[in-house]
Every structure is written in structure tokens, then in C-alpha cells.
Amino acid sequence: MQKIFEQKLIIEDVYNMQWKDFEHEVEKWIRASTAAWNILFRHEHRLYNRIFFGFSPTSDFSFMEIHWGSNIQLLNFADYVATRAHSLEQLFKILEMLEIMCDLILQFESLLYDQYNVSLNKEEVVKWRKLGETIKSIFMELEYVCNTADTTTS
């Protein structure tokens, strides 16, 4: 995952990205998120369960302590995307991110279902909702543009 996100992006970087750079970073985020949850975290969680067999709370706590930062880094990028200025051309990339987030939230909930994941789960849901609100605002802007264009052509 670190190879995919070589440098940590700061919020200003995301806000000031050109469309091609933004598209590239979203693609990297999608690959990193999918790989992290479908491969890395799932297999590592199994390993923790084997190491701490019979001590499930210790296993889950240790897993969350180790992977908290990686999860937050992935969620922060989604947050940055949700809070930047948007255009219609970004709609499909943001929709793709929303779909990935939905899948990841479901996987996360099935993987960890104890008290240690509650705060991270809340963070995921907040970021997912922000992406949803962003999509809603893009559609509202599109509706406004269509209505304005309809008025000027009449």
C-alpha cells in the first residue's frame, strides 16, 4: 500500500490538482483500498487470530493498533476528495469511490465486529456520507445548469 501512496498527500495538494492528476490519484486510491482490504488486512487478520488463538479481544485490539494509521490515510483521501471543489467530469470517479467505500465498510464490519473497530467504523461511515453529499451537490449543480440552459433557449 505504501508503494501505491509513495507520498502523503496533504489537503492543499488534493484541492489544487488538475483533472488528470486527480483522476490518477483516485485510481491509486481505489487500487490501494481494494488491495488493502481484500488482500492485506483480511489475511493479516487471519494471522492475528492464529497467533492469538483463544484471545480474540487481544487479536482484534492488536490488529486495530497496527492498521489504524493505514486505514485513516485511506479515509483521509476520501475526505479530501469529498471536500474539494467538484465538476461534472469528476462525478463518475467520485461515484466509483463511493461504491468502493460501501464495499469496504461491509467488509470491515464482517472482519471486525468488536468494540475496537467502533470509532474506525464511524469514521468510514462519515467519509462515505460526505462522498454521497458531494455526489448530491454535483447532481444539484447539473440540474441548475440544465434549468438555466432550458430557460435561456426558450
C-alpha positions as CSV (number, residue, x, y, z in Angstrom):
1,M,0.0,0.0,0.0
2,Q,2.8,2.4,0.8
3,K,4.2,1.8,-2.7
4,I,0.9,3.0,-4.2
5,F,0.8,6.1,-2.0
6,E,4.5,6.9,-2.1
7,Q,4.0,10.4,-0.8
8,K,1.4,11.5,1.7
9,L,-0.9,14.0,0.1
10,I,-1.9,17.0,2.1
11,I,-5.3,18.6,1.7
12,E,-4.0,21.5,-0.4
13,D,-2.5,19.1,-2.9
14,V,-5.8,17.5,-3.4
15,Y,-7.6,20.8,-3.7
16,N,-5.2,22.1,-6.3
17,M,-4.9,19.0,-8.5
18,Q,-5.6,19.2,-12.2
19,W,-8.2,16.8,-13.6
20,K,-5.6,14.2,-14.9
21,D,-3.7,14.2,-11.6
22,F,-7.0,13.9,-9.6
23,E,-8.1,11.0,-11.8
24,H,-4.7,9.3,-11.4
25,E,-4.8,9.7,-7.6
26,V,-8.4,8.4,-7.4
27,E,-7.3,5.3,-9.4
28,K,-4.4,4.8,-7.0
29,W,-6.7,5.1,-4.0
30,I,-9.1,2.6,-5.5
31,R,-6.3,0.1,-6.1
32,A,-4.8,0.7,-2.6
33,S,-8.1,0.5,-0.8
34,T,-9.2,-2.7,-2.6
35,A,-5.8,-4.4,-2.2
36,A,-5.6,-3.3,1.5
37,W,-9.0,-4.7,2.5
38,N,-9.4,-7.6,0.1
39,I,-5.9,-9.0,0.5
40,L,-3.7,-7.4,3.1
41,F,-6.0,-6.7,6.0
42,R,-8.1,-9.9,5.6
43,H,-5.0,-12.2,5.6
44,E,-3.3,-10.3,8.4
45,H,-6.4,-10.5,10.5
46,R,-6.4,-14.3,10.0
47,L,-2.8,-14.4,11.0
48,Y,-3.5,-12.4,14.2
49,N,-6.4,-14.8,15.0
50,R,-4.0,-17.7,14.7
51,I,-1.3,-16.1,16.8
52,F,-3.7,-15.0,19.5
53,F,-5.9,-18.1,19.3
54,G,-8.2,-18.2,22.2
55,F,-7.6,-14.5,22.9
56,S,-9.9,-12.8,20.4
57,P,-10.0,-9.4,22.1
58,T,-6.2,-9.3,22.1
59,S,-6.1,-10.3,18.5
60,D,-8.6,-7.6,17.4
61,F,-7.0,-4.9,19.5
62,S,-3.6,-5.7,18.2
63,F,-4.8,-5.7,14.6
64,M,-6.5,-2.4,15.0
65,E,-3.5,-0.8,16.7
66,I,-1.3,-1.8,13.8
67,H,-3.6,-0.9,11.0
68,W,-5.3,2.2,12.3
69,G,-2.9,4.6,10.5
70,S,-3.2,2.9,7.2
71,N,-7.0,3.0,7.4
72,I,-7.0,6.6,8.4
73,Q,-4.7,7.5,5.5
74,L,-7.1,5.8,3.1
75,L,-10.1,7.5,4.7
76,N,-8.4,10.9,4.7
77,F,-8.0,10.8,0.9
78,A,-11.7,10.1,0.5
79,D,-12.4,13.0,2.8
80,Y,-10.2,15.4,0.8
81,V,-12.0,14.4,-2.4
82,A,-15.3,15.0,-0.8
83,T,-14.4,18.5,0.4
84,R,-12.7,19.8,-2.7
85,A,-14.4,21.8,-5.5
86,H,-16.1,19.5,-7.9
87,S,-17.1,19.4,-11.5
88,L,-19.4,17.2,-13.5
89,E,-16.4,15.4,-15.1
90,Q,-15.4,14.1,-11.7
91,L,-18.8,12.6,-10.9
92,F,-18.0,9.1,-12.2
93,K,-14.7,8.9,-10.3
94,I,-16.5,10.0,-7.1
95,L,-19.3,7.5,-7.7
96,E,-16.7,4.8,-8.1
97,M,-15.1,5.9,-4.8
98,L,-18.5,5.8,-3.1
99,E,-19.1,2.3,-4.3
100,I,-15.7,1.1,-3.1
101,M,-16.3,2.7,0.3
102,C,-19.6,0.9,0.6
103,D,-18.0,-2.4,-0.2
104,L,-15.1,-1.7,2.2
105,I,-17.5,-0.7,5.1
106,L,-19.3,-4.0,4.7
107,Q,-16.1,-6.0,4.6
108,F,-14.7,-4.1,7.6
109,E,-17.9,-4.8,9.6
110,S,-17.7,-8.5,8.7
111,L,-14.0,-8.7,9.6
112,L,-14.0,-6.9,12.9
113,Y,-17.2,-6.8,14.9
114,D,-15.9,-5.8,18.4
115,Q,-15.6,-2.7,20.4
116,Y,-12.1,-1.9,18.9
117,N,-13.5,-1.0,15.5
118,V,-16.4,1.2,16.5
119,S,-14.5,4.5,16.1
120,L,-12.9,3.5,12.8
121,N,-16.3,2.3,11.5
122,K,-17.8,5.6,12.4
123,E,-15.0,7.4,10.5
124,E,-15.7,5.2,7.5
125,V,-19.4,6.0,7.5
126,V,-18.8,9.7,7.9
127,K,-16.4,9.8,4.9
128,W,-18.9,7.6,2.9
129,R,-21.7,10.1,3.7
130,K,-19.5,13.0,2.7
131,L,-18.8,11.4,-0.7
132,G,-22.6,10.9,-1.0
133,E,-23.3,14.5,-0.2
134,T,-20.7,15.6,-2.8
135,I,-22.4,13.5,-5.5
136,K,-25.7,15.0,-4.5
137,S,-24.3,18.5,-4.8
138,I,-22.9,17.7,-8.3
139,F,-26.3,16.5,-9.4
140,M,-27.9,19.6,-8.0
141,E,-25.4,21.8,-9.9
142,L,-26.2,19.8,-13.0
143,E,-29.9,20.3,-12.5
144,Y,-29.4,24.0,-12.1
145,V,-27.3,24.2,-15.3
146,C,-29.9,22.3,-17.2
147,N,-32.7,24.5,-15.9
148,T,-30.7,27.6,-16.7
149,A,-29.9,26.4,-20.2
150,D,-33.6,25.5,-20.7
151,T,-34.6,29.0,-19.7
152,T,-32.1,30.7,-22.0
153,T,-33.1,28.6,-25.0
154,S,-36.8,29.3,-24.6
